[in-house]
Amino acid sequence: MDLDFSDNYKVNGRFAIKDCDTEYKGKLEKSDGKKMLKNEKDKLRELQERLYADGSKSLLIVLQAMDAAGKDSLIEHVFGGVNPQGCDVHSFKTPSSKEYAHDFLWRHYIALPEKGKIGIFNRSHYESVLVCKVHPAYNLSEKVWDSVDDFDEEFWANRYESIRNFEKHLAENGTTIVKIFLNVSQKEQKKRFLDRINEPDKNWKFSTGDLPERALWQEYMRAYEEAINETSKSYAPWFVIPADDKWFARVAAIQIIIDALEKMNPRFPTLLDADYKGLEAAKEQLENEQD
């Protein structure tokens, strides 16, 4: 059984979204996948504890996808068991006026995980070359440019370069970066939208504004393809995971994240001889206390 998801779904070389399956077509069964997820969560919890205790490195996980691809539920099912003190989730919405008063990376920089922590970006700095690529007029809110005519090839090339430089800087300063694109099909998105409409307890998840964006599916696919090709680097790789089956996307994602943490090799701090002597003294004092 081929379960090397890190190798299978890592973008190496030129990436074409049309060549990537949205359905898992391997031999892993759903029941086995659920068991595997449970076991891997225990491993993730242990690695996160070591990362927190080590305190010298951090892990940034970037999640991008079309609406209803399963980002929120993936975070819930993959990270539900980790210590919340060592894991921060940031869901980026439309920038505020304060955020627009800074450069497009500013709000993401201040949300980065500190050393010893895992940070999860639910949507990220890539929105500036995804939704803003499909809707270039959004960039005018930055108050730097006068017209959509300013958003030419050079503008987008500069954006990709800014993102690459940002991520390389992070990688060179102790942050491991894992970027995951949940690749859901248009057909599966339709099914999930209908589920949200038909099931009362899911109505809150659906917005009529989702449909105009769905109509721009091909524009979004082109934007994703270009962004991934421009920014999948050894120091910040992209992983494109089939997401039509939520159970599989979770299993693949957790293995990719665990692989990254294992390569980081976080370790519990090693005590000095003086520290061990202090522990022995404390142990003796506690054991001699009168109950």
C-alpha positions as CSV (number, residue, x, y, z in Angstrom):
1,M,0.0,0.0,0.0
2,D,1.5,3.3,-1.1
3,L,1.0,5.7,1.8
4,D,3.9,8.2,1.3
5,F,1.6,11.1,0.9
6,S,4.3,13.7,1.4
7,D,6.1,12.4,-1.7
8,N,2.9,11.7,-3.7
9,Y,1.4,15.1,-3.4
10,K,4.4,17.4,-3.1
11,V,4.7,19.8,-6.1
12,N,7.9,19.1,-7.9
13,G,8.6,20.8,-11.2
14,R,5.8,22.2,-13.4
15,F,2.4,21.8,-11.9
16,A,-0.8,21.5,-14.0
17,I,-4.1,21.4,-12.0
18,K,-5.9,19.4,-14.7
19,D,-3.5,16.5,-14.1
20,C,-4.3,16.2,-10.4
21,D,-7.1,14.0,-9.2
22,T,-9.7,15.4,-6.8
23,E,-10.7,11.9,-5.7
24,Y,-8.4,9.5,-3.9
25,K,-7.9,6.4,-6.0
26,G,-5.5,4.4,-3.9
27,K,-6.0,1.3,-1.9
28,L,-6.6,2.8,1.6
29,E,-10.2,2.2,2.8
30,K,-12.2,4.8,4.7
31,S,-12.4,2.6,7.8
32,D,-8.6,2.1,7.7
33,G,-8.2,5.8,7.1
34,K,-10.1,6.7,10.3
35,K,-8.0,4.3,12.4
36,M,-4.9,5.7,10.8
37,L,-6.0,9.3,11.6
38,K,-6.6,8.4,15.3
39,N,-3.1,6.9,15.6
40,E,-1.5,9.7,13.7
41,K,-3.2,12.3,16.0
42,D,-1.4,10.6,19.0
43,K,1.9,11.0,17.1
44,L,1.1,14.6,16.3
45,R,0.4,15.4,19.9
46,E,3.7,14.0,21.0
47,L,5.6,15.9,18.3
48,Q,3.8,19.1,19.2
49,E,4.8,18.7,22.8
50,R,8.4,18.2,21.9
51,L,8.3,21.3,19.6
52,Y,6.8,23.4,22.4
53,A,9.4,22.1,24.9
54,D,12.3,22.6,22.5
55,G,11.3,26.2,21.8
56,S,13.8,26.8,19.0
57,K,11.7,26.3,15.9
58,S,8.1,26.9,14.6
59,L,5.8,25.3,12.0
60,L,3.6,27.3,9.7
61,I,0.8,25.4,7.9
62,V,-0.9,27.3,5.1
63,L,-4.3,26.0,4.0
64,Q,-5.9,27.2,0.8
65,A,-8.9,25.9,-1.1
66,M,-12.1,26.8,-2.8
67,D,-15.2,27.2,-0.7
68,A,-16.5,24.0,0.9
69,A,-13.3,22.1,0.3
70,G,-13.1,21.2,4.0
71,K,-10.5,23.5,5.5
72,D,-12.4,24.1,8.8
73,S,-13.2,20.4,9.4
74,L,-9.7,19.4,8.5
75,I,-8.3,21.7,11.2
76,E,-10.9,20.3,13.7
77,H,-10.2,16.7,13.0
78,V,-6.4,16.9,12.6
79,F,-5.6,19.3,15.4
80,G,-8.4,18.6,17.8
81,G,-6.1,16.7,20.2
82,V,-3.1,19.0,20.4
83,N,-2.3,21.2,23.3
84,P,-4.1,24.6,22.5
85,Q,-1.2,26.4,24.2
86,G,1.1,25.4,21.4
87,C,-1.2,25.8,18.4
88,D,-2.7,29.0,16.9
89,V,-5.3,29.2,14.1
90,H,-5.8,32.4,12.1
91,S,-8.7,32.7,9.6
92,F,-8.0,35.6,7.3
93,K,-11.1,37.5,6.0
94,T,-11.3,40.6,3.9
95,P,-8.6,43.0,5.2
96,S,-9.7,45.8,7.6
97,S,-9.0,49.4,7.0
98,K,-6.1,49.2,9.4
99,E,-4.7,46.2,7.5
100,Y,-5.1,48.0,4.2
101,A,-3.0,50.8,5.7
102,H,0.0,48.5,5.6
103,D,1.6,46.3,2.9
104,F,-0.3,43.1,2.0
105,L,2.0,40.9,4.0
106,W,1.8,42.9,7.3
107,R,-1.2,41.2,8.8
108,H,0.2,37.8,8.1
109,Y,3.6,38.6,9.5
110,I,2.1,39.6,12.9
111,A,0.1,36.4,13.0
112,L,3.2,34.1,12.6
113,P,3.7,31.4,15.2
114,E,6.4,32.1,17.8
115,K,9.2,29.6,18.3
116,G,7.8,26.4,19.9
117,K,4.4,26.7,18.3
118,I,2.4,25.5,15.3
119,G,0.6,28.2,13.4
120,I,-2.3,27.5,11.0
121,F,-3.3,30.0,8.3
122,N,-6.9,29.2,7.2
123,R,-6.5,31.2,4.0
124,S,-3.4,33.3,4.0
125,H,-1.2,35.8,2.2
126,Y,-2.0,33.8,-1.0
127,E,-5.4,35.5,-1.2
128,S,-3.5,38.5,-2.6
129,V,-2.6,36.4,-5.7
130,L,-5.8,34.3,-5.8
131,V,-9.0,36.2,-5.1
132,C,-7.2,39.5,-5.9
133,K,-6.0,38.0,-9.2
134,V,-9.6,37.0,-10.1
135,H,-10.9,40.4,-8.8
136,P,-8.0,42.8,-9.4
137,A,-10.0,45.8,-8.4
138,Y,-9.7,44.6,-4.8
139,N,-6.1,45.8,-4.9
140,L,-7.2,49.4,-5.3
141,S,-8.1,49.3,-1.6
142,E,-4.4,49.3,-0.8
143,K,-4.5,53.0,-2.1
144,V,-1.2,52.6,-3.9
145,W,-2.5,52.2,-7.5
146,D,-4.8,54.4,-9.5
147,S,-6.4,51.9,-11.9
148,V,-6.8,48.2,-12.6
149,D,-4.6,48.8,-15.6
150,D,-1.7,49.0,-13.2
151,F,-2.1,45.3,-12.4
152,D,-0.1,43.9,-15.3
153,E,2.3,41.0,-15.5
154,E,5.0,42.9,-13.8
155,F,2.7,43.6,-10.8
156,W,1.9,39.9,-10.3
157,A,5.5,38.9,-10.8
158,N,6.4,41.3,-8.0
159,R,3.7,39.8,-5.8
160,Y,5.0,36.3,-6.3
161,E,8.6,37.6,-5.6
162,S,7.4,39.2,-2.4
163,I,5.8,36.0,-1.2
164,R,8.9,33.9,-2.1
165,N,11.1,36.4,-0.2
166,F,8.8,36.4,2.8
167,E,8.7,32.6,3.0
168,K,12.4,32.2,2.4
169,H,13.1,34.7,5.2
170,L,10.9,32.7,7.6
171,A,12.6,29.4,6.6
172,E,16.0,30.9,7.2
173,N,14.9,32.0,10.7
174,G,13.6,28.8,12.1
175,T,10.1,28.4,10.6
176,T,9.2,25.3,8.6
177,I,6.5,26.0,6.1
178,V,4.0,23.5,4.8
179,K,1.5,24.7,2.2
180,I,-1.6,22.6,1.5
181,F,-4.1,23.1,-1.4
182,L,-7.2,21.0,-0.9
183,N,-8.1,20.1,-4.4
184,V,-11.9,19.7,-4.5
185,S,-13.9,19.3,-7.8
186,Q,-16.6,21.6,-8.9
187,K,-19.0,18.7,-8.8
188,E,-18.2,17.9,-5.2
189,Q,-18.5,21.6,-4.3
190,K,-22.0,21.7,-5.7
191,K,-22.9,18.6,-3.6
192,R,-21.6,20.3,-0.4
193,F,-23.4,23.6,-1.2
194,L,-26.7,21.7,-1.6
195,D,-26.0,19.9,1.7
196,R,-25.6,23.3,3.4
197,I,-28.9,24.4,1.9
198,N,-30.9,21.2,2.5
199,E,-29.7,20.6,6.1
200,P,-31.0,23.2,8.6
201,D,-28.0,22.8,10.9
202,K,-25.7,23.7,8.0
203,N,-27.6,26.7,6.6
204,W,-25.4,29.1,8.4
205,K,-22.4,27.9,6.4
206,F,-23.9,28.9,3.1
207,S,-23.8,32.4,1.6
208,T,-25.5,33.4,-1.6
209,G,-22.2,35.2,-2.3
210,D,-20.6,31.8,-2.8
211,L,-22.4,31.3,-6.2
212,P,-20.9,34.3,-8.1
213,E,-17.4,33.0,-7.0
214,R,-18.3,29.5,-8.1
215,A,-19.1,30.9,-11.5
216,L,-15.5,32.0,-11.8
217,W,-14.2,28.5,-11.1
218,Q,-11.9,28.4,-14.2
219,E,-10.4,31.8,-13.4
220,Y,-9.6,30.5,-9.8
221,M,-8.0,27.3,-11.1
222,R,-5.7,29.4,-13.3
223,A,-4.8,31.6,-10.4
224,Y,-4.1,28.6,-8.2
225,E,-2.0,26.9,-10.8
226,E,0.1,30.0,-11.4
227,A,0.5,30.8,-7.7
228,I,1.6,27.2,-6.9
229,N,4.1,27.1,-9.8
230,E,5.6,30.4,-8.8
231,T,5.9,29.7,-5.1
232,S,6.5,26.0,-4.5
233,K,10.1,25.9,-3.4
234,S,12.2,23.5,-1.3
235,Y,12.0,25.9,1.6
236,A,8.2,26.3,1.3
237,P,6.7,23.4,-0.7
238,W,3.1,23.1,-1.9
239,F,1.2,19.8,-1.4
240,V,-1.9,19.3,-3.6
241,I,-4.3,16.9,-1.9
242,P,-7.4,15.3,-3.4
243,A,-10.2,16.7,-1.3
244,D,-13.4,15.1,-2.7
245,D,-13.2,12.6,0.2
246,K,-12.8,14.5,3.4
247,W,-11.6,11.5,5.4
248,F,-8.7,11.0,3.0
249,A,-7.7,14.7,2.9
250,R,-7.4,14.6,6.6
251,V,-5.2,11.5,6.6
252,A,-3.0,12.8,3.9
253,A,-2.6,16.2,5.6
254,I,-1.7,14.8,9.0
255,Q,0.9,12.6,7.5
256,I,2.5,15.5,5.6
257,I,2.5,17.6,8.8
258,I,4.0,14.8,10.9
259,D,6.7,14.2,8.2
260,A,7.6,17.9,8.4
261,L,7.8,17.8,12.2
262,E,9.9,14.7,12.2
263,K,12.4,16.4,9.9
264,M,12.5,19.3,12.3
265,N,13.5,16.8,15.0
266,P,12.3,18.8,18.0
267,R,13.8,17.5,21.3
268,F,13.1,17.9,24.9
269,P,15.7,20.1,26.6
270,T,18.8,18.4,28.0
271,L,19.4,19.2,31.6
272,L,22.8,20.1,33.0
273,D,24.4,18.2,35.9
274,A,23.5,21.0,38.2
275,D,19.8,20.7,37.1
276,Y,19.8,17.0,37.9
277,K,21.2,17.6,41.3
278,G,18.5,20.1,41.9
279,L,15.9,17.6,40.8
280,E,17.3,15.0,43.2
281,A,17.3,17.5,46.1
282,A,13.7,18.5,45.3
283,K,12.7,14.9,45.1
284,E,14.3,14.2,48.5
285,Q,12.6,17.2,50.1
286,L,9.1,16.2,48.7
287,E,9.5,12.6,49.8
288,N,10.5,13.7,53.4
289,E,7.5,16.0,53.8
290,Q,5.0,14.9,56.4
291,D,1.5,14.2,54.9
